[in-house]
Amino acid sequence: MPQLHEAQVATVYKLFFLFIEPISALIGAYYSYNQQQTYLDLTHAGSSPKSGIPTSTHIVLAQLSNLYFLFAINEAFVLRSTTDLKVWRALLVCLLMADIGHLYSVKAVGWQIYWNVLGWNAIDWGNIAFVYAGASMRISFLLGIGVGPPGQLGVRRSNRRRRPSSKLKG
């Protein structure tokens, strides 16, 4: 399996997976733990408690904060700790599954949440647009776009050998 030092990985992936997305997840962890009322109001103002946060909701938000933190350290530390593309791909497949689950989790506010950009607030931009961006980056990486052997950035390697073309006589 090619190693990162043997393969060329587009800088945009390194920036996104090693810095931008982990920092974004840490921001989510901060808000879901330290700014719970704001977090709930932005998630769905109509069902957000108006006078105090129930203990059960506080616990669930603290657990969510912990998962955001786990997401951030997994991505930042695991991907920094290895040059093995197999490990990168395995982690990115797991995070892509998490993206799908994250997008599905907001369906309760209605299907327009997925496409009504003009109706989005700050948390919707994080829950939808940023997740779309992350999923797109993961899909592109997993498809081999921008990942290739040195000097061949963006070219997918194939395990199959090409057969020589034979010309038809006729």
Phi, psi and omega in degrees: 000134181294145175265160180299324180288342176269333181256156176258126179245128181305139181303326181301323177294314181299315178299313184290308186285331184263340184231297189299307183292317176300321178295319177299318179295323177295325176295317176300320178297317179300309183293320182289342178258314188262342181232054189297320180296315177299316180301314180292318179300317180287330179292311177195096185302324183296331181250003179287135179296139184267335182230086177087151181260126178302149181304318181297321179292320177301316180297313181297319179292325175294321176294319176299317178302317178298321179291322174301317179297316177301315178303313183297312183287326176301309183294311184292314186276318181296313182292330177284337187275353184219154173250009183278115180298332178297319178293316178303312181296317180299314180295319181292329174296315179299317180292328176295320176297321177295323176301314181298315177297321180296315178296319180295328185295339182263007183297338182298338179275357177112153185295337180297340180302333184279341185227344184276075184303323182293339179267359184284143171255188185301317183287329176295322177299323177285316183288331185247292186300314182292325177290321173303315181297314180297316179296320178297319178297317180295315179299315179299315179298313182295332176280353178088008179288123181079013178231120181194178178294159180309135178082357181230045182305130177091358180260127178281141175270140178244142177279346181274140175271143178283138175275143176298138180285140178250134181273137177282134176268141179179000000 
